[in-house]
Amino acid sequence: MPLTSKNMNNRTYVIIDSTLVESEDFDFSKVLETSASTLRFSTDPEKSKTFVKFEGETPSFLEGLTTYNHDEIRAVLATPEWSTPHDPE
């Protein structure tokens, strides 16, 4: 199914500490990403944060964390913490 804004509106996003992905509590089958290699990380040298998205109920390992809708996460990801500026040449 092609991605549309309707599909995006059904998704919930959560920013997490990147070490959570390596914990035994993390379950890729409960989020839309398929592996650590499909994650986007923050731009700090430690790549200390990442985010995941899911549809439906909040996976137990994400409960209690701040959730974002599509528009909110886009605004967050546009900040320097997540995006490096492109230098025009």
N, C-alpha and C positions, 0 to 999 in steps of 0.2 A: 504494500500500500504506500503510495507517495506521501511524503510529509506535507502537511498543510498546517495552517495556523490553528485549525480545529484540533489536530492531533497534539500540537504543542500545548494547547490550553488544558489538556487532560493530564499533563505531566507535572510532577512536583520535583523540585531540585533541592539538594542539600549540600552545603559546603562542609567538608570534613577534613580532619587532620589526616595527612597522607599516610601516617603510620597505621590508621584504622584498616586500610586496605590489606595490610600484611597480617592482621590479627586473625585468629581462628573464628572470631565472631562474624567477620565480614562474609557475605554470601552473594557472589555475582549473579546467581540465579534470581535474586530478588530485585535487581536493578536492571536498567536497560543497557548498561555497559557490559562488555563480555569478558574483559580481563584488565589488568593494570596497564597494559600497553595501549588500551583504548581511552585512557583517562587524560584529561587536560590538567596540568598542574600550574600552581601559582608561579610567578616569575622570580621569586626570591631564590638565592643560590641553593638553598636546601630543598626547594620545591615542597614546602611544608604543608600546602593545602591542595586539595583537589575537590571535585564535586561529582555527584552522581545524580541520576534522575530515575524516577520510578512512576508507575501509574497505579492508582488504587490505594490500598492500605499502606501505611508507613511500615517498612520492614522494622523488626524489633531492634536491630542494631543501629537504627537511625532515630529511634524515638527520643524525644526531648531536645532534638537539635532544631535550629532555625530552618524553616522551609521557605522556599521562594517559588513564585510562579514564573512563567516564561519571560515576561517583561522585566520582572525584578532581577532575575539572574542575568539577563542580557546587560542590564545597567551595571551590575557588579562586575561582570567579565570585561566591561569596557574600561575599567579603572587600571591604573598603572600596576596594581598588584597582580593583575591577570593578563595584561596586554603590554607588549613592548611597542614603543612608537616606531613607525617606519620612517627612515630617513630618505627623503627624496634625493635622487642622484641626478 
